[in-house]
Amino acid sequence: MAFDIDMIKKVYANFGPRVEAARKLVGRPLTLSEKILYTHLWDENTSTSYVRGTDYVDFAPDRVAMQDATAQMALLQFMQAGRPKVAVPSTVHCDHLITAKYGAEQDLPAANTESKEVFDFLASVSNKYGIGFWKPGAGIIHQVVLENYAFPGGMMIGTDSHTVNAGGLGMVAIGVGGADACDVMAGLPWELKFPKLIGVKLTGKLNGWTSPKDVILKVAGILTVKGGTGAIVEYFGEGANNMSCTGKGTICNMGAEIGATTSTFGYDESMERYLRATNRADVADAANQIKAHLTGDPEVYANPDKYFDQLIEINLSELEPYLNGPFTPDLATPISKMKEVAKENGWPTKVEVGLIGSCTNSSYEDISRAVSIAKQVSAKGLKTNAQYCINPGSEQIRYTIDRDGFLDVFKEIGATVFTNACGPCIGMWDRVGAEKQEKNTIVHSFNRNFAKRADGNPNTFAFVASPEVVTALAIAGDLSFNPLTDTLTNANGEQVKLDEPTGHELPPKGFDVDDAGFQAPAADGSGVQVIVSPTSHRLQLLDPFKAWEGTDLKGLRLLIKAKGKCTTDHISMAGPWLKFRGHLDNISNNMLIGAVNFFNEKTDNVKNELTGEYGPVPATQRAYKAAGIGSIVVGDENYGEGSSREHAAMEPRHLGVRAVLVKSFARIHETNLKKQGMLGLTFANKEDYDKIQEDDVIDIIGLTEFTPNVPLTVVLNHKDGSKEEIKVNHSYNAQQIEWFKAGGALNIIRREAAA
Ligand code: SF4
């Protein structure tokens, strides 16, 4: 199962000379991020010094990771690419398609039955094309990658936005859509706009109730959900060195919540300890030999203002625990202020459920610190006032914490141990009573808390906190409880205070596992058959999208003018829809059903211009498609933030939407639109969003001259007969314009493979 040490040694053999060459080229000391980027350029002999935030650059990632929900579409696309085997080490992880209800013992067999067809498909495609396969129950992609594959100085892409978690082991790991994964697996370069760099200098040392989670909750409060867009966040300073490797992983994981391209930390002793503890002493030995190259140059960290585009400084010694939410991960409230803030905002303060684990906070350190709080329930005569649930990040973690008695402690406080899988974090939580849509509060150590994310209930107020704070609040059953200062009343009527959490960075007795859940691919997969039933509801082979017709787009109808936040969850909802991720036509029935229509403030209710009646978004779009009429989607700021799922781009493409015009895009979604041959445009003047009227007929002019850096024109033909012209920008480079013209990037790859 294990990592590919030969591949890592090959990367390291060239690392020093390539860093040296990059330093000369750039003419100054380098950050760690730049070292990893420059050592992974597709063109090893480049003589270009790239401009951050401007230049599109081709990279050669070392690995690809895919989770089951996105892997289906990534692999369906790869099957179209005409290649016999993946070109770089790749893995598939079955973690998203497992409903959490009763606990792992019942839930996992149920998922294996319910999603058998999909798991069998993923296993057979993996077997055929040389991809490592992690079975359902083996764990959550990012935890498994951190435990097995991440390595300092490496570059990885993954079809999940929290791929960035591997930055905790000093990687540049980036979430992408399945189309990008398909390119890299097909042996093609992977393109990215050279990121800007945000430095976060950590001083001091975490103490007491404060944990690495609070660092990223604080950073999210500072930068907001858009603040990291187009940038790599590089953490450094003595505070970073004082922190565990898995804690670094937590911080990098939630870099996705600030929109960052990725986050990373320089190689240090915590990473070495983690590599050795996870049976990768040879990686640690190899990394030690090029140690100086696996972190930023000393001059950079001595004068960070000079080398980073933006700098943030956090003193860990003074940091306090945070609770972020509800409904957005950047609404950061220090725990000492929660009482008054919750009151001011009318947030329900009774905590109904506390949930820990997930890919974000599943480390031995996290669990041992949470257990130190849970233990105090019986020791101090307390009771747990909320439900309590755990999603271990991997079978290795679950087995080890079970061996060390932690699961027994959790069970004593009434915990349900769900499968080693995403469960409630991705809306796969069959929560009793959620359908009543009652206003309620939950607290979790996951990373996302958009409306409906966990249980589908729009009235669930979800707050994100560290596992130890979640545990304390679940015991108290009260969002406004501050364990640093407040007391609880025990069974004897005494006031007791919870002691500060304590834990172990790594298991004192080492990690252990019986069956980790890995399945190696066939050495020669050419004879392996991949079967997709034509009558399947879950899987559908792809047909190529049509090429551009070669003319300007005229007579487009406005499908929806989305108001406010429109994440990939709003565009292609998860939860119950996850099961259709391998069937483009079926999943298209969720297209934009979560987006709020600007004109009536309703979700999934738009005007059908053919009938004048209001109806669901997918049905309306299908009517336009049937009538041969193209349409356009208009959106607000940071459109498509959230996950990397390309379904959010493929569904509109499949149903005949021709363009998405917004105030601004989230990076991954914008790229996904381009890959699928869609037009992704931004208002040159953001106020022009207000000019879009519900009955407009819209033309996009200038496509016959489609050129990088040249704006296009949109003509709004209003119902009253008046016309307005507005300028719209695009970020397509020459190659991406070719994708648009060919009807999608895959059409070009297939053409090249056949040539
Ligand atoms: Fe799974 Fe949640 Fe992690 Fe995504 S963020 S991989 S849904 S646990």
Boltz pocket constraint, residues with backbone or C-beta under 6 A from the ligand:
constraints:
  - pocket:
      binder: B
      contacts: [[A, 95], [A, 140], [A, 141], [A, 142], [A, 160], [A, 162], [A, 358], [A, 359], [A, 360], [A, 421], [A, 422], [A, 425], [A, 426], [A, 446], [A, 447]]
      max_distance: 6.0
